[in-house]
Amino acid sequence: MAEQKRAVALISGGLDSMLAAKVVMEQGVHVEGVNFYTGFCVEGHTHAIRRAKRDREKRNNALWVAEQLGIKLHIVDVIEEYKDVLLNPKHGYGANVNPCLDCKIFMVKKAETWSFMEDNNFDFIVTGEVMGQRPMSQRKETMPIIARESGVEDRLLRPLCAKHLPPTLPEREGWVDREALYDFHGRNRKPQIALARRYGFTDWAQPAGGCCFLTNPDYAKKLRDLWEARGTRDYELDDIMLLKVGRHLRPASHYKLILGREEGENRYLEGYRNTFVSLKPTSHNGPFGVIDGNPSPDDIEFAARILGRYSQARNAPNLTLEVRLPDGTINPLTVRALSADEIAEDWHV
């Protein structure tokens, strides 16, 4: 009996990666999944914090996909390694700050480094890419770049669009049957949805993608603002997490006010009260706020007045708050909330 071949599938948590792994599994290949955590993933963070759509199950979609497929999933932290991909992309950015082509090269190369280690002994790599689906990384001319620059070459199999590409090593060697692979193309998801139903899947996550904050225009604007304000393009995990949460306002170049927009965000921001100056309304209901930067006492008072505008004290004579410094010192502060006319539109990051 021929030895069973082993493949590692990049699992993002979306429909395409789930189908790609399933197509290969159906051909008798042993498949395990790998998910690389960059810190910019949408799933498993903001969905758990916010109350919106609270009736929806909160889940890590990559883990959920692995459960549906019945395969082992390896989650690998690449936060530090990914910095160079984001800050110095050889192939540039997409519409926002998304280095999609460099990102795919990095992840395929990382999967190759991990999967072909002696202890794991995988034979090839599977991705859910579909030609023509992404404007930067999934074009006919860029797909060979990913295979070449990752070093994986023809051990990279894209089951959903394989018939648009030259046969890979797994196909030529008969590890998989090319005729049982697909020729999906473009952004129309109807073929994938039909295939999912054929396999008996009744649920899947975000069939149109959107699992990375770097493709989000609002998030990209906040990230660029952070880099400009600090005079450096470096970042830490807390920095990029905070950009996902709250209302961000920058009244001056040297500080920014972040206000919770709901109960879950308020609780999350309270976790940073030992890192930043924080503002907590005591006389009226309102958002919890943190001040990122180097605010003066006058700046703190002005930030408190901004917070007042977003609280139930907006029409009251005064708002009382607790101002907490990172060292734990707490001081009371009473201010008048700013009026709507006093809130500048360009403060909103």
C-alpha positions as CSV (number, residue, x, y, z in Angstrom):
1,M,0.0,0.0,0.0
2,A,1.3,3.5,-1.0
3,E,2.4,5.7,1.9
4,Q,-0.3,8.3,2.7
5,K,0.8,11.8,1.7
6,R,0.7,14.6,4.1
7,A,-0.3,18.2,3.4
8,V,-0.4,21.3,5.6
9,A,-3.3,23.7,4.7
10,L,-3.2,27.5,5.5
11,I,-6.5,28.0,7.4
12,S,-7.7,31.6,7.7
13,G,-11.1,30.7,9.0
14,G,-12.9,31.7,5.7
15,L,-14.8,29.6,3.2
16,D,-12.0,29.2,0.7
17,S,-9.4,27.7,3.0
18,M,-12.0,25.4,4.4
19,L,-12.9,24.1,0.9
20,A,-9.3,23.8,-0.2
21,A,-8.5,21.6,2.7
22,K,-11.6,19.5,2.2
23,V,-10.9,18.9,-1.5
24,V,-7.5,17.5,-0.7
25,M,-8.8,15.4,2.2
26,E,-11.3,13.9,-0.1
27,Q,-8.4,12.5,-2.1
28,G,-7.1,10.5,0.8
29,V,-4.4,13.0,1.8
30,H,-3.7,13.5,5.5
31,V,-4.3,17.3,6.1
32,E,-3.4,19.4,9.1
33,G,-4.1,23.1,9.3
34,V,-1.9,26.0,10.3
35,N,-3.0,29.5,11.2
36,F,-0.6,32.4,11.6
37,Y,-1.5,35.1,14.2
38,T,-0.3,38.5,13.2
39,G,-2.3,40.6,15.6
40,F,-4.3,42.2,12.8
41,C,-6.9,39.4,12.6
42,V,-10.5,40.5,12.9
43,E,-11.8,37.3,14.4
44,G,-11.5,36.5,18.1
45,H,-11.0,40.0,19.4
46,T,-13.5,42.8,18.6
47,H,-16.4,40.3,18.2
48,A,-15.8,39.2,21.7
49,I,-15.6,42.7,23.1
50,R,-18.6,44.3,21.5
51,R,-22.2,43.8,22.4
52,A,-23.3,44.1,18.7
53,K,-24.8,40.9,17.3
54,R,-24.5,39.5,20.8
55,D,-26.8,36.6,19.8
56,R,-24.2,35.4,17.4
57,E,-21.8,32.7,18.6
58,K,-18.4,34.2,19.5
59,R,-15.7,31.9,18.0
60,N,-12.3,31.7,16.5
61,N,-13.2,30.9,12.9
62,A,-9.9,29.1,12.2
63,L,-10.5,26.7,15.1
64,W,-14.1,26.4,14.1
65,V,-13.1,25.4,10.5
66,A,-10.6,22.8,11.8
67,E,-13.4,21.4,14.0
68,Q,-15.8,21.1,10.9
69,L,-13.1,19.4,9.0
70,G,-12.0,17.1,11.8
71,I,-8.3,18.1,11.5
72,K,-5.6,19.3,13.9
73,L,-4.9,23.0,13.8
74,H,-1.6,24.6,14.7
75,I,-1.8,28.3,15.7
76,V,1.5,30.0,15.3
77,D,2.3,33.5,16.8
78,V,4.2,35.5,14.2
79,I,3.5,39.0,15.6
80,E,7.2,40.0,15.8
81,E,8.3,38.4,12.6
82,Y,5.3,40.0,10.7
83,K,6.5,43.5,11.6
84,D,9.1,43.5,8.7
85,V,6.4,42.3,6.3
86,L,4.1,45.3,7.2
87,L,6.8,47.9,7.5
88,N,9.0,47.0,4.6
89,P,6.9,45.2,1.9
90,K,9.0,44.5,-1.2
91,H,5.8,44.5,-3.3
92,G,4.2,47.5,-1.7
93,Y,0.7,48.0,-0.2
94,G,-2.7,47.6,-1.6
95,A,-5.4,50.2,-1.3
96,N,-4.7,50.7,2.5
97,V,-1.8,49.4,4.5
98,N,-2.2,45.9,3.4
99,P,1.0,44.2,2.1
100,C,-1.1,41.3,0.7
101,L,1.4,39.9,-1.7
102,D,4.3,40.0,0.7
103,C,2.0,38.7,3.4
104,K,1.0,35.6,1.3
105,I,4.7,35.0,0.5
106,F,5.6,35.2,4.2
107,M,2.9,32.8,5.3
108,V,3.6,30.2,2.6
109,K,7.3,30.4,3.4
110,K,6.6,30.2,7.1
111,A,4.3,27.1,6.5
112,E,7.2,25.6,4.4
113,T,9.7,26.2,7.2
114,W,7.3,24.7,9.8
115,S,5.8,21.9,7.8
116,F,9.0,20.4,6.3
117,M,10.8,20.2,9.6
118,E,11.9,16.7,10.4
119,D,9.3,16.2,13.2
120,N,6.4,17.1,10.9
121,N,7.4,15.7,7.6
122,F,4.7,17.1,5.3
123,D,4.9,16.7,1.5
124,F,3.2,19.8,0.2
125,I,1.2,23.0,1.1
126,V,-2.4,23.8,0.4
127,T,-4.0,27.3,0.2
128,G,-7.5,28.5,-0.6
129,E,-6.4,31.1,-3.2
130,V,-8.7,31.7,-6.2
131,M,-7.3,33.4,-9.3
132,G,-8.8,36.8,-9.8
133,Q,-10.4,37.1,-6.4
134,R,-7.9,39.5,-4.8
135,P,-6.6,42.5,-6.8
136,M,-3.1,42.3,-5.4
137,S,-2.1,38.8,-4.4
138,Q,-4.4,36.5,-6.4
139,R,-3.8,37.4,-10.0
140,K,-2.4,35.1,-12.7
141,E,0.9,37.1,-12.8
142,T,1.4,37.2,-9.0
143,M,0.7,33.5,-8.2
144,P,4.0,32.3,-9.6
145,I,5.7,35.0,-7.5
146,I,4.3,33.6,-4.3
147,A,5.5,30.1,-5.2
148,R,8.9,31.3,-6.2
149,E,9.7,33.8,-3.6
150,S,8.4,31.6,-0.7
151,G,10.8,28.9,-1.9
152,V,8.0,26.4,-2.0
153,E,7.9,26.3,-5.8
154,D,5.6,23.5,-7.2
155,R,4.9,22.0,-3.8
156,L,2.2,24.7,-3.4
157,L,-1.2,23.5,-4.4
158,R,-4.2,25.7,-4.9
159,P,-7.1,23.2,-5.3
160,L,-9.8,25.7,-6.0
161,C,-8.1,27.2,-9.1
162,A,-5.6,24.5,-10.0
163,K,-6.9,24.0,-13.5
164,H,-5.9,27.6,-14.4
165,L,-2.3,26.9,-13.4
166,P,0.4,24.5,-14.5
167,P,0.4,21.1,-12.8
168,T,2.2,21.1,-9.5
169,L,4.4,18.3,-8.0
170,P,1.4,16.7,-6.1
171,E,-0.5,16.5,-9.4
172,R,2.3,15.2,-11.5
173,E,3.3,12.6,-9.0
174,G,-0.3,11.4,-8.6
175,W,-0.7,12.4,-5.0
176,V,-3.8,14.2,-6.0
177,D,-6.0,13.8,-9.1
178,R,-5.9,17.0,-11.1
179,E,-9.3,16.2,-12.6
180,A,-10.8,16.3,-9.1
181,L,-9.5,19.9,-8.6
182,Y,-11.3,23.1,-9.7
183,D,-11.2,26.1,-12.0
184,F,-12.8,28.8,-9.9
185,H,-12.0,32.3,-11.0
186,G,-12.9,35.8,-10.0
187,R,-15.0,37.2,-7.2
188,N,-18.2,35.3,-7.8
189,R,-18.7,33.1,-4.7
190,K,-21.5,31.0,-6.1
191,P,-19.3,28.1,-7.1
192,Q,-17.7,27.9,-3.7
193,I,-21.1,28.1,-1.9
194,A,-22.4,25.3,-4.1
195,L,-19.3,23.2,-3.4
196,A,-19.7,23.8,0.4
197,R,-23.3,22.6,0.2
198,R,-22.3,19.6,-1.7
199,Y,-19.9,18.7,1.1
200,G,-22.7,19.2,3.6
201,F,-21.5,22.4,5.1
202,T,-24.3,24.6,6.3
203,D,-22.3,27.4,7.9
204,W,-19.2,29.3,7.1
205,A,-17.5,32.6,8.0
206,Q,-17.4,35.7,5.9
207,P,-17.5,34.1,2.4
208,A,-16.3,37.5,0.9
209,G,-13.2,37.7,3.1
210,G,-12.3,40.6,5.3
211,C,-10.3,38.8,8.0
212,C,-7.5,41.4,8.2
213,F,-7.8,44.9,9.6
214,L,-5.1,46.2,7.4
215,T,-7.5,46.1,4.5
216,N,-10.0,48.4,6.4
217,P,-9.7,52.1,5.4
218,D,-10.7,53.3,8.9
219,Y,-8.1,51.1,10.6
220,A,-5.4,52.1,8.1
221,K,-6.1,55.7,8.8
222,K,-5.7,55.2,12.6
223,L,-2.5,53.2,12.1
224,R,-1.0,55.9,9.9
225,D,-2.0,58.5,12.4
226,L,-0.3,56.5,15.2
227,W,3.0,56.3,13.2
228,E,2.9,60.0,12.3
229,A,2.2,61.1,15.9
230,R,5.0,59.0,17.3
231,G,7.5,59.7,14.6
232,T,8.2,56.0,14.1
233,R,6.5,53.2,12.2
234,D,7.2,50.6,14.9
235,Y,4.4,49.2,17.0
236,E,3.6,46.8,19.8
237,L,0.7,44.4,20.2
238,D,-1.2,46.8,22.6
239,D,-0.9,49.6,20.0
240,I,-2.6,47.7,17.2
241,M,-5.2,46.2,19.5
242,L,-6.2,49.6,20.8
243,L,-6.7,50.8,17.2
244,K,-9.5,48.2,16.9
245,V,-11.5,49.6,19.8
246,G,-13.3,52.8,20.6
247,R,-13.7,56.3,19.1
248,H,-10.3,57.9,18.5
249,L,-10.0,61.7,18.6
250,R,-6.8,63.8,18.3
251,P,-7.3,67.4,19.5
252,A,-3.5,68.0,19.3
253,S,-0.5,66.3,17.7
254,H,0.9,65.2,21.1
255,Y,-2.0,63.3,22.5
256,K,-5.1,61.3,21.5
257,L,-8.3,60.5,23.4
258,I,-9.9,57.1,23.0
259,L,-13.5,56.7,24.2
260,G,-15.4,53.5,24.6
261,R,-18.6,53.3,22.5
262,E,-20.3,50.6,24.5
263,E,-20.0,48.6,27.7
264,G,-17.7,46.0,26.3
265,E,-15.3,48.6,25.0
266,N,-15.4,50.6,28.2
267,R,-14.4,47.4,30.1
268,Y,-11.6,46.7,27.7
269,L,-10.2,50.2,27.9
270,E,-10.2,50.1,31.7
271,G,-7.6,47.4,31.4
272,Y,-5.2,50.2,30.3
273,R,-5.7,52.4,33.3
274,N,-2.2,51.6,34.5
275,T,-0.7,52.5,31.1
276,F,-2.4,55.7,30.2
277,V,-4.1,58.7,31.9
278,S,-7.7,57.6,32.2
279,L,-11.0,59.4,32.6
280,K,-14.1,57.8,34.3
281,P,-17.4,59.8,34.6
282,T,-18.9,59.7,38.1
283,S,-21.8,62.1,38.0
284,H,-23.4,60.9,34.7
285,N,-23.3,57.9,32.5
286,G,-20.7,58.1,29.8
287,P,-17.8,56.5,28.1
288,F,-14.5,55.4,29.8
289,G,-11.6,57.3,28.2
290,V,-7.8,56.9,27.9
291,I,-5.3,59.5,26.8
292,D,-2.5,58.2,24.6
293,G,0.5,60.6,24.5
294,N,1.9,63.3,26.7
295,P,-1.0,65.4,27.9
296,S,-0.5,68.4,30.1
297,P,-3.0,69.2,32.9
298,D,-4.8,71.6,30.5
299,D,-4.9,68.8,27.9
300,I,-6.5,66.4,30.4
301,E,-9.2,68.9,31.3
302,F,-9.9,69.6,27.6
303,A,-10.1,65.8,27.0
304,A,-12.6,65.5,29.8
305,R,-14.7,68.2,28.2
306,I,-14.7,66.2,24.9
307,L,-15.7,63.1,26.8
308,G,-18.6,65.1,28.3
309,R,-20.0,65.7,24.9
310,Y,-20.4,61.9,24.4
311,S,-21.9,61.4,27.9
312,Q,-25.3,62.1,29.4
313,A,-23.9,65.4,30.8
314,R,-23.8,66.9,27.3
315,N,-26.6,69.3,28.3
316,A,-25.9,69.5,32.0
317,P,-24.1,72.4,33.7
318,N,-21.1,70.2,34.7
319,L,-19.7,66.7,34.6
320,T,-17.5,65.2,37.4
321,L,-14.9,62.6,36.6
322,E,-12.1,60.6,38.2
323,V,-8.8,61.3,36.5
324,R,-6.5,58.4,37.2
325,L,-2.7,58.6,36.5
326,P,-0.7,55.5,35.5
327,D,0.8,55.4,39.0
328,G,-2.6,55.0,40.6
329,T,-3.2,58.5,41.7
330,I,-6.8,59.5,41.4
331,N,-8.0,63.1,41.3
332,P,-11.6,64.4,40.9
333,L,-12.3,66.9,38.1
334,T,-15.4,68.9,37.3
335,V,-15.8,70.3,33.8
336,R,-18.4,71.6,31.4
337,A,-19.0,69.4,28.3
338,L,-18.1,70.8,25.0
339,S,-21.0,71.8,22.7
340,A,-21.4,70.1,19.3
341,D,-20.1,73.3,17.6
342,E,-16.9,73.0,19.7
343,I,-16.1,69.4,18.5
344,A,-13.9,69.7,15.4
345,E,-14.6,67.2,12.6
346,D,-10.9,66.8,11.9
347,W,-10.2,65.5,15.4
348,H,-11.8,62.2,14.5
349,V,-9.0,59.8,13.5
